[in-house]
Amino acid sequence: MTTFLWIFFGGILMSAIALVGSVTLVLREETLKELLLPLVALASGTLLGGALFHMIPASVDKLGNHLSIYVWILTGFAIFLGLEQFLHWHHCHRAPSEHRPLTYLILIADALHNFIGGLAVAGAFIIDIKVGISTWLAAAAHEVPQELGDFGILIHGGWKKGRALLYNLFSALTFLVGGIIAYGVSLTADVTFLLPFAAGNFIYIAAADLIPEIKHEESARLNVIHFLSFLIGIALLLAVRFVFEH
C-alpha cells in the first residue's frame, strides 16, 4: 500500500473514532468516570512510548543526532503549551458534569488539535511506514478518551444526539485534512521535521495534559489502576517496537 493510502485510511479511521462518543449515551456518569481515567492513563503511556521508542529514534536515524532534532521536539512541546496558554484550550478527559458546556469552543479546539495531529502522523508515515503505524496507534489511544469526554460535554450542553455526533465527526475530519496537506507538501519539500515536532506534541500532551488528570485521585485502588494502565500503554508501544524489529 502506498504512503498516501496509509495516510488516507489512517485519517479516515482516526476520524471515525469520534463516533465512539455515542457510548456515553448508554453509560451512567459514575461508570463513565471509572472508564475515562484508566483510558487517559493508558493514553499517556502510549504517547510517551510512541515518542521515546519510535519517533525520536527514527528522527535520529533519518536526520542524524543533530541539535535540530531536539529543537523541533521542544518546538512541538512549546506550541502545544502556547495553544493552552493563549487559546485556553484544554483536553476534556472527565465526565460531562465536571466541565462547563462551552461546546463551540471545544469543537474549535478539537478541530485544531486534530489538524495538527494529522500533520504529525502523516509526517511519520512519510518517513517510515512502521513509525507511522506506531504513531497512529499512540494517537488513537489518546483520541478515544478525548472523544468520549467531548461527546458527553456536547450532550450535557444541550445538543441533540445526531447533531453532536455530526459536529464531532466534522471536527475529527480535520485530522484527515492535515494528513493530506502534509503529504502534498512532502511532494515538493522536506517534511522530516514533522516527526520530532510530533514527538514534542506527544510528550507535552502526556506529561502536561494527561498525567496531571490521573494524579487527583485519593483512592489507593484507583491510583494503582491508573499506574498499571500507564505501564500497559508504555508496554504496548515497546512491544510494537520489538515486533517491527524482528
URTA-V745248 format. One line per field, one symbol per residue. psi: psi as a letter, one per 30 degrees, with the letter a starting at -180 (. if undefined). Layout:
psi->???
This chain:
psi->kleeeeeeeeeeeeeffffffffffgkleeeeefeeeeeeeeeeeeeeeeeefeeeeeeeeeflileeefeeeeeeeeeeeeeeeffhkkljgllefglkiieeeeeeeeeeeeeeeeeeeeeeeeekeeeeeeeeeeeeeeeeeeeeeeeeeeefggkleeeeeeeeeeefffeeeeeeeeeeeffflkgfffeeeeeeeeeeeeefeeefeggfkfkeeeeeeeeeeeeeeeeefeeeeeeff.
